[in-house]
C-alpha cells in the first residue's frame, strides 16, 4: 500500500470532533457592551513625539554597541566566527570568486563602455567596502551585466570617446544633444553617475525606504533582467564578429543595431569569429560536463574563464593577434591603484533619471539575492542596511575611478556553492585582486576583446534560462505572465530605462484593476450549521428565502465604491431606483383607474362608491405589498428553523407549512427582505465608501429591504462613527457574525407569519 492510500484511509477513519455552541445572538453594540475592552489611549502629537524621543533618543553604552552592530554588521559576524569550521571554506570560496572576478570585471567594464582595467578596480573596492557594511554573507559584490548595460547608455551619450554613438530618440524628436556631451572621458562620466547613485541609495536608507523594492515583483525583476540580457548579448555580437559599428541609444535602439549588423555582416573579422566560437564551445562544454565532476574533487567549478584569459593573452602576445589579424585588444593596463579623486558633478542634472533607475535596480537585485541565501542558510538581512551598504560601496568606488557595484547572480551562486560561510570570502578575493593590480595587470594588455565577449555571452545562459518560466507562469497566473511579457517587451524594444518604468506602471495598473474589480461572493448556508460559503464554489450550500448574503472581497474606497454598488444591484436582482419608479407608475395607473371608475359617483349610491374605493384600495395593496413575505404559498409542511443552531427560532404552523431550510428556487427580488453585507474583508473604508454604504442603505430602505452589516473591523466601525454614518443606519443593524444577522432576519420575518396565518399556532423560542 502506497503512502497516498494510507493517507486516504487515515482521513476516512479520522474521528472529527463535534463543534457545538450555545449563545445569544449579538449585535455589535451588544457585544461591545458585554465584552468591552480597554479603549485605546489617544495621545496628542506632542505626547507622541515625547514618547518617541524617550524610547529612541538616549545615550548608553548598550545603545552604542547596538548602533555599531547595526551600522557595522561585520562586528557581529566576527564575534561568532568559528575559525576551524569556517576559515578553510571562506578561503577556497575567495580564491574561486577571485578567478571569476578577473575576466568578468574586465568584460563588464567593456560592457559599461569604459576601459577593462576599471572593472578590476570595481571588483577590488566593492567587496572590500561591503565586507564592513553589508548584512548578506553570501552575495558577491562587484560588476554586474545589467547594471553595466544601464550605465553604458549614459556613458555613450555624454563621454568624449563616444563619437560613434547615435541617439535614436534625439533624432526622432529632433532635439539637440546635451551641451555636456564630449566634455568628460568615459570613466569620469561613469564615476559621476556612480556617485549620484550612491547619494540616492544613502538618502533612501536614511528615509528607511529599504522596503521600496517590494513594489518590484519577482515577475517584473525577472522580465526586466531577461530583457536586459538581450541588450547585453546584442552589445557583444559586434565584438564577436569583429565589426566596427556605431552604438545606438534611445527608442528601438536594438532594432537599429541589428539592422546595422546585417548591413555589415560581410565585413566580419574571421579571426575574431573563430576565436569567439572556440571560447564559447569550451565554456559551454566545461559548464555542461566538467563542472559537476570537478566540484566533487575540490568543491569548485573548472576555472575555464581564467584559463581562456591566460591562454588568449599568451597566444595573442606570441602571435601578435592585434596587428596580424586586426583584433581589438584590451590595451594598456596601469599597475597599482588609482589615486582618490572626486568625480565631476555638473552632469548630474542630465542623468538624474538614469541614476535613480540604476540605484533601484542595483539594490533590488542585491536584496533579492541576499534574501534567497539568507532564507537558505537561516539568517536575517536588513533591507535598509543593505541600501546603506550599497550607497557606501558606490560612493567609495566612484572616488577611485570605479563604476556602479551590485551583486552578481553567477558569482554569488558560485561563491555559495564553493562553501562560503561569511564575507571573509570577500577579503580573500580582494587580496588576490590587489596582487593582480599591483604586479600582473600589464600581462593582460594583449588579451583580445573577443575572448571577453565570449565569456559575457556564455555568462548570460542563466538569464536566458528564465524563459522556461513562461509556460508555468501562464498556467498559474495570467496577470503575472502579462507583467513579465510587458516588462520584457518594453525593455527589449524600447530601452532598458523605459522598460523598468513601463513594467512598474503596468504592475501598478494590475493592482488597481484587481482592487477596483474584486470578487463579489453570494453566500449560502450549509445545512444544519452556522457555516456560510460562496454558492458558486460549494454546491451543498443554499440561499435562505428573503435573505441575500453578499461578501465584497476587498476594502471599500473611492476607486471601487461605484463597482460595489452596481454589483449589489446585480447579485440581489433588485435595483431600488428602478423598483421605486415601477411602484410609482403602478400607483399612478391605479389612481387613474380609480378616478375613471368613480367619475359617475352621482349615479351611484354612497355604498357603491365605498365598494369601488375598497376594491381599488385592495387591488393597490395587493399589487404593491406581497401578502406572502416568506413565500409560504409555495410550501405545504411545517416551518422548521431548528437547524440554524442552538440560538434558533422555532416556528410551528398547524395549518400551513414551509421549509425555509431548502427553498425550491432561487430568491427573487419580490421575496427579498434582508440584504446582509459581510464586511470581514474590509481592511479599511474611506469617506467615499461610507457615503456609498449610506446611499445603498437609504435606497433599499425605500423599497422595504433592510441592509445589515456584519463582521466590521474596529477601524471600520471607528470610521463609520467619525463620519456620522449611524445617522443613516442604526448601530443595532451591525451584527457580530453572519449567523447572528441571519437569526435576526428570520426572527423578524417570523412576525409576518403571525399576521399571515391568524389561525396558526406559532411558538417562537430564542
C-alpha positions, 0 to 999 in steps of 0.5 A: 500500500502506497503512502497516498492510500494510507493517507486516504484511509487515515482521513476516512477513519479520522474521528472529527470532533463535534463543534457545538455552541450555545449563545445569544445572538449579538449585535455589535453594540451588544457585544461591545457592551458585554465584552468591552475592552480597554479603549485605546489611549489617544495621545496628542502629537506632542505626547507622541513625539515625547514618547518617541524621543524617550524610547529612541533618543538616549545615550548608553553604552548598550545603545552604542554597541547596538548602533555599531552592530547595526551600522557595522554588521561585520562586528557581529559576524566576527564575534561568532566566527568559528575559525576551524569550521569556517576559515578553510571554506571562506578561503577556497570560496575567495580564491574561486570568486577571485578567478571569476572576478578577473575576466568578468570585471574586465568584460563588464567594464567593456560592457559599461563602455569604459576601459577593462582595467576599471572593472578590476578596480570595481571588483577590488573596492566593492567587496572590500567596502561591503565586507564592513557594511553589508548584512548578506554573507553570501552575495558577491559584490562587484560588476554586474551585466545589467547594471553595466548595460544601464550605465553604458547608455549614459556613458555613450551619450555624454563621454568624449570617446563616444563619437560613434554613438547615435541617439535614436530618440534625439533624432526622432524628436529632433532635439539637440544633444546635451551641451555636456556631451564630449566634455568628460572621458568615459570613466569620469562620466561613469564615476559621476553617475556612480556617485549620484547613485550612491547619494540616492541609495544613502538618502533612501536608507536614511528615509528607511525606504529599504522596503521600496523594492517590494513594489518590484515583483519577482515577475517584473525583476525577472522580465526586466533582467531577461530583457536586459540580457538581450541588450547585453548579448546584442552589445557583444555580437559586434565584438564577436564578429569583429565589426566596427559599428556605431552604438545606438541609444534611445527608442528601438535602439536594438532594432537599429543595431541589428539592422546595422549588423546585417548591413555589415555582416560581410565585413566580419573579422574571421579571426575574431569569429573563430576565436569567439566560437572556440571560447564559447564551445569550451565554456559551454562544454566545461559548464555542461560536463566538467563542472559537476565532476570537478566540484566533487574533487575540490568543491569548485567549478573548472576555472575555464574563464581564467584559463581562456584569459591566460591562454588568449593573452599568451597566444595573442602576445606570441602571435601578435593577434592585434596587428596580424589579424586586426583584433581589438585588444584590451590595451594598456593596463596601469599597475597599482591603484588609482589615486582618490579623486572626486568625480565631476558633478555638473552632469548630474542634472542630465542623468538624474533619471538614469541614476535613480533607475540604476540605484533601484535596480542595483539594490533590488537585485542585491536584496533579492539575492541576499534574501534567497541565501539568507532564507537558505542558510537561516539568517536575517538581512536588513533591507535598509542596511543593505541600501546603506551598504550599497550607497557606501560601496558606490560612493567609495568606488566612484572616488577611485575611478570605479563604476556602479557595484551590485551583486552578481547572480553567477558569482554569488551562486558560485561563491555559495556553492564553493562553501562560503560561510561569511564575507571573509570570502570577500577579503580573500578575493580582494587580496588576490585582486590587489596582487593582480593590480599591483604586479600582473595587470600589464600581462593582460594588455594583449588579451583580445576583446573577443575572448571577453565577449565570449565569456559575457555571452556564455555568462548570460545562459542563466538569464536566458534560462528564465524563459522556461518560466513562461509556460508555468507562469501562464498556467498559474497566473495570467496577470503575472505572465502579462507583467513579465511579457510587458516588462520584457517587451518594453525593455527589449524594444524600447530601452532598458530605462523605459522598460523598468518604468513601463513594467512598474506602471503596468504592475501598478495598473494590475493592482488597481484593476484587481482592487477596483474589480474584486470578487463579489461572493453570494453566500449560502448556508450549509445545512444544519450549521452556522457555516456560510460559503460562496454558492458558486464554489460549494454546491451543498450550500443554499440561499435562505428565502428573503435573505441575500448574503453578499461578501465584497472581497476587498476594502471599500474606497473611492476607486471601487465604491461605484463597482460595489454598488452596481454589483449589489444591484446585480447579485440581489436582482433588485435595483431600488431606483428602478423598483421605486419608479415601477411602484410609482407608475403602478400607483399612478395607473391605479389612481387613474383607474380609480378616478375613471371608475368613480367619475359617475359617483352621482349615479351611484349610491354612497355604498357603491362608491365605498365598494369601488374605493375598497376594491381599488384600495385592495387591488393597490395593496395587493399589487404593491405589498406581497401578502406572502413575505416568506413565500409560504404559498409555495410550501405545504409542511411545517416551518422548521428553523431548528437547524440554524443552531442552538440560538434558533427560532422555532416556528410551528404552523398547524395549518400551513407549512414551509421549509425555509431550510431548502427553498425550491428556487432561487430568491427573487427580488419580490421575496427579498427582505434582508440584504446582509453585507459581510464586511470581514474583508474590509481592511479599511473604508474611506469617506467615499465608501461610507457615503456609498454604504449610506446611499445603498442603505437609504435606497433599499430602505425605500423599497422595504429591504433592510441592509445589515452589516456584519463582521466590521473591523474596529477601524471600520466601525471607528470610521463609520462613527467619525463620519456620522454614518449611524445617522443613516443606519442604526448601530443595532443593524451591525451584527457580530457574525453572519449567523447572528444577522441571519437569526435576526432576519428570520426572527423578524420575518417570523412576525409576518407569519403571525399576521399571515396565518391568524389561525396558526399556532406559532411558538417562537423560542430564542 
